[in-house]
Amino acid sequence: MNQFRDARDIIFELALAYRPYTDQDEFGDFAGISVGIKNDNFGAFKLGNKAETESIEVHYYALFAAVDISVVKVSAGHTFGGRTLYRETIKQDMGEGYFVTVQGMYPF
């Protein structure tokens, strides 16, 4: 949290996770599943030139599930309570929706 305008500025992710394999297994601890809830945001993105004070930010709550298989993590869920925050004061309801996220990792 870098500022506190209201409770939506408290960013969190709470998840229950299960990892069926251990470090002692043949391939090690390479997979896991989790379910949870989070409060997250995107922004604040500055609009226009740097001298202007226009910005927009998106806040949302989400219920999600994730599957983590070593170098790939796939998450999917349902967002709710979405809102935009324009110029840090003007709030607008965005509703709800679904999301899918795919993350990959490559060792260098």
C-alpha positions as CSV (number, residue, x, y, z in Angstrom):
1,M,0.0,0.0,0.0
2,N,1.5,3.3,-1.0
3,Q,-1.4,5.6,0.0
4,F,-4.6,5.2,1.9
5,R,-7.6,6.9,0.3
6,D,-10.0,4.1,1.4
7,A,-10.1,0.4,2.2
8,R,-9.6,-0.5,-1.5
9,D,-6.0,0.7,-1.3
10,I,-5.2,-2.3,1.0
11,I,-3.9,-4.8,-1.6
12,F,-4.0,-8.5,-0.5
13,E,-4.1,-12.1,-1.8
14,L,-5.2,-14.9,0.5
15,A,-5.0,-18.4,-0.9
16,L,-5.2,-22.0,0.3
17,A,-2.5,-24.0,-1.5
18,Y,-1.8,-27.7,-1.8
19,R,1.4,-29.2,-3.2
20,P,1.1,-33.0,-3.6
21,Y,4.8,-33.5,-4.2
22,T,7.8,-32.9,-1.9
23,D,11.5,-32.2,-2.5
24,Q,12.2,-35.9,-1.9
25,D,10.0,-37.1,-4.9
26,E,11.8,-38.1,-8.1
27,F,11.0,-34.8,-9.9
28,G,10.9,-32.7,-6.8
29,D,8.2,-30.3,-5.8
30,F,7.0,-29.4,-9.3
31,A,3.2,-28.9,-9.0
32,G,0.6,-27.3,-6.9
33,I,-3.0,-26.0,-6.9
34,S,-4.6,-23.1,-5.0
35,V,-7.9,-21.3,-4.5
36,G,-8.3,-17.8,-3.0
37,I,-9.5,-14.3,-3.0
38,K,-7.6,-11.1,-3.7
39,N,-8.0,-7.3,-3.9
40,D,-5.8,-5.8,-6.6
41,N,-5.4,-2.7,-8.8
42,F,-3.9,-1.5,-12.1
43,G,-2.5,1.9,-12.3
44,A,-2.5,4.7,-11.6
45,F,-1.8,5.5,-15.2
46,K,-1.1,9.2,-16.0
47,L,-3.2,10.5,-18.9
48,G,-1.9,13.3,-21.1
49,N,1.4,15.0,-20.5
50,K,3.3,15.0,-17.2
51,A,2.2,18.4,-16.1
52,E,-1.5,17.4,-16.0
53,T,-3.0,15.7,-13.0
54,E,-5.2,13.3,-14.9
55,S,-4.9,9.7,-13.9
56,I,-6.9,6.5,-14.0
57,E,-6.8,3.5,-11.8
58,V,-8.8,0.2,-11.7
59,H,-9.6,-1.7,-8.5
60,Y,-11.2,-5.1,-8.2
61,Y,-11.9,-8.1,-6.0
62,A,-11.5,-11.6,-7.4
63,L,-12.1,-15.2,-6.5
64,F,-9.6,-17.4,-8.2
65,A,-8.0,-20.8,-8.7
66,A,-4.5,-21.6,-9.9
67,V,-2.5,-24.5,-11.2
68,D,1.2,-24.3,-10.9
69,I,3.3,-26.8,-12.9
70,S,7.0,-25.9,-12.5
71,V,7.5,-23.3,-15.2
72,V,3.9,-22.5,-16.1
73,K,1.2,-21.1,-13.9
74,V,-2.4,-20.8,-15.0
75,S,-4.9,-18.8,-13.0
76,A,-8.6,-18.2,-13.7
77,G,-11.4,-16.6,-11.7
78,H,-14.2,-14.2,-11.3
79,T,-13.8,-10.5,-10.6
80,F,-16.4,-8.4,-8.7
81,G,-16.7,-5.0,-7.2
82,G,-14.7,-3.5,-10.0
83,R,-14.3,0.3,-10.1
84,T,-12.3,3.0,-11.8
85,L,-10.8,5.9,-10.0
86,Y,-10.4,8.9,-12.2
87,R,-8.2,11.8,-10.9
88,E,-8.1,10.0,-7.6
89,T,-11.5,11.2,-6.6
90,I,-14.2,10.3,-9.3
91,K,-15.4,6.7,-8.8
92,Q,-17.3,4.7,-11.3
93,D,-18.6,1.1,-10.9
94,M,-17.2,-1.4,-13.5
95,G,-19.2,-4.4,-12.5
96,E,-17.8,-7.9,-12.8
97,G,-16.3,-10.4,-15.2
98,Y,-14.0,-13.4,-15.7
99,F,-10.2,-13.6,-16.3
100,V,-7.6,-16.1,-17.2
101,T,-3.9,-15.5,-16.6
102,V,-1.0,-17.6,-18.0
103,Q,2.5,-17.0,-16.6
104,G,5.7,-18.6,-17.8
105,M,9.1,-18.8,-16.3
106,Y,12.4,-19.6,-18.0
107,P,15.7,-20.0,-16.1
108,F,18.5,-17.9,-17.6
